[in-house]
């Protein structure tokens, strides 16, 4: 819906898509750096430093969150008992099964086959047992 509105706006105002993209870039640049996007060498150097610092901060945050996620996964694996639980915890998937092998630290992982029931029974007892 937004693309249609944007298209109508471009058509009505006789503005090219490139001009809008450039304006969005200019606005984003100002929001991030506090400077207008222009060819002023002093501003360019200050903006480079601001962008470098923000990029470094984002990189550090991504690495921190990745590390936390990996540690949580490893904790889940350590606390699991069977190979299947370990694999499902590590992969965060429920549609896999795993079997240990005779070799140390080797597990065979397979996708579970999808089962689509054909009949549903309201009576769940089998041979008069629940």
N, C-alpha and C positions, 0 to 999 in steps of 0.2 A: 504494500500500500504506500509506503514511504517513497519507493522508487517512482510510482505513478505520480504522486504529488510533486516530487522533484522534477520529473519530466515536464509536467504541466507548468511548473514555475519557470523552468528554462525556456519553454516555448513562449510563454506569455511575456517574459521579460527580455527576450532576445539575447540571452546570455549563453555563452558556450559552456559546455561541460568542463572544459579545461580551466575556464575562469573560476568556476565554482570549486573545483578541486584545489586550485591554487589558493583561493580564499580560505578554504577549510584548512589547508596546510599552514597558511599564514596565521589563522586564528589559533590553531593547535600549538604552533611554535610560540606564540605570545603567551598562551596559558602555561606552557612548560617553562619557558625561560624568563618571561616578563619583558622581553624585548620584541620590537617589531622586526619582521623578516625583511632585511635590506642588505646593502653591500657595505655598510660601515664596518671597517676593519676592527675597530675597538670592540664594537658589539659582537662581531663574529668570534673574536677570541674569548670574550666573556661567555658567550653562548656555548662555545665548544667546551669550556670548562664545566658549565652548568650541566650540559648534556652528558659529559663524561661522568660526572658525579652521580647524576640520576641513573645512568645506565649501570654504573658500578653498584649502586644501592639495589637496583632491581635484580642484578645478577646475584648479589649476596643473599637477597631474600628468597630467590628461586632455589639457590643451592641449600639454604637453610631448610626450606619446606621439603625439598627433595630428600634431604638427610633425615628429617623427622619421619617422613613417609616410609623410607627404607627401613629405618630402625623399628617402626611400628610393625611392618611386615615381618621382619626377622623375629620380633618378639612373638608375633602370632604363630610363626612357624615353630619356634622353640617350644611354645606351650601346647602345640598340637601333638596328638599321640600317634595316629596312624599316618602312613604315607599319603593317603587320600586327603586327610585333613590338612596335612602340611602343604600339599600342592594347591589345594583350594584356597587356603589362607594366603599363600604367597602370590598366586595369580589373581586373587579376588574374583574367583569364578566358581560357580556351583555346577557348571555343566561339564566338568572333567572328572575323570577317575584316574587313580594311580595304583601301581603295583610295584612293590620292591623287587629287586633282582638279587641274585647271589653276589653280585659285585658290590663292593662298598660304595656308598653314596650315589648309587645309580637307581633311578626310579623311572619306570615307563609311564608316560602320561598319555591318556587317550581322551578324545571327546566322547561324551555320553551320547548314545543314540537318542534321538527325539522320539518320544512315545506319544502317540495320539490315540486316546481311548476311543473305542468304537461303541461300547455299551457302558451305561452307567446303571448300577444296581443300588436301590434304596436300602435293601436288606444287606447289612454288612456281616452277618453271621455265616460262618461256614461250619457245617456239621454241628449245628446248635451251639457253636462257640463264638464268642466275640472276636 
